[in-house]
Amino acid sequence: MDVILSKKEILRRLNTLRINPLGLPSRKYGVSIKYFSNDEETPDKRVDYEITTELNLEYGKGFLTIDKKNIYFNQHQADNISELLAESISKSLYPVQTQINEKGTGTNEITNFDEIKTRWSREKLKLSEKYSGQPLEKFLSAVDHKMENKKEIENGLHYDWFWNLFFHPKFIDYGDTRKTSTALFLAVIPYQNPLRFPGIQTIQKIPTDYHSFIIEFKSEEIPADLYFIPANAFNQDAYWMSLKVTFDLDVYHHFPMHTRAYFEVFTRDYSGEKKLIKRISYNQFQLHNGEYSDKKLSKDSPFITGGLVVSEPNKWGFYKNIYENDW
């Protein structure tokens, strides 16, 4: 039996979405980031890892713990010195805890800073026992300086794609058309602040077969950053970059399940065809996601109709009984 909701009511629900933390279990994700040159099918570099998130409410505040483990570089565990050093820093930073509000955005403050400093002291001792040399001493000294500065660590987390995409505002006002202008900030340049991508964000009212709903972001084509433009480029103004992101969130808790992002830098030939220069693909997928197979939606959900919506009542108060599937 169809649930009778007006377009106006569903829009109201979609535009006031919040995280529903009741009964939300910890989530585990596999993450894969691939870096490509031109239109090559094989990536120049690939990084894979696992992320676990756990949301807890304490005194009316949400605390999110994020853990990062099992890092693979080009499909193998860390083996050269640069990879081992990167892995040691990651083991020190994670698990990291921060505050998160009901809209899924955070305060950007680390709430377990002392734990991170203690873990770094442990990791630094392990490195010093295994390796030696002036370059290592300089590296350890530089990391020491950062680990003593809470603000430095908080800023450093913004160089991470998972962090940028997970906390990107998704529960915003989409208006009467389910789409709105916004901007997404993403750290596409290594170890530099995120770049701003203006674009259009859309929320779909029809849920997927695997109990999620889709939010899509598509940026404008904007001038490419100098970092991506070839040194021998004839015309630097002829290079552009764009970003597409698809967020999958479950229809029960409104919490991330899967996230896919595609960034590209390109120019165009004389016929207007795209010529790819750089590409980065990000794929975050929830592991063990069969928890919803027998679950049923509340009638208060904006997705309860499954995409079937009756038109607004006419002036006599009667429904027209015409289902509108595309509005």
Protein Blocks (a to p, Z undefined) as FASTA:
>chain_A
ZZdddfklmmmmmmmgccdfehpacddddddddddehjbfbdfbdcddddddddddeehi
acdddddehiaeehiacfbfmlmmmmmmmmmmpccdddddfkopaehiafklmmmmmmmm
mmmmmmmmmpgcjklmmmmmmmmmmmmmmklmmmmmmmpfklmmmmpcfbbcebjnopac
ddddddfbghiacddddddddddfbdcfkopacdddddddddddfklpcfklfblmlpcc
dddddddddfklopafbdcdddddddddfkopacdfbdcddddddehillmmmgccdfkb
cklnnopacddddfkopaehiacfbZZ
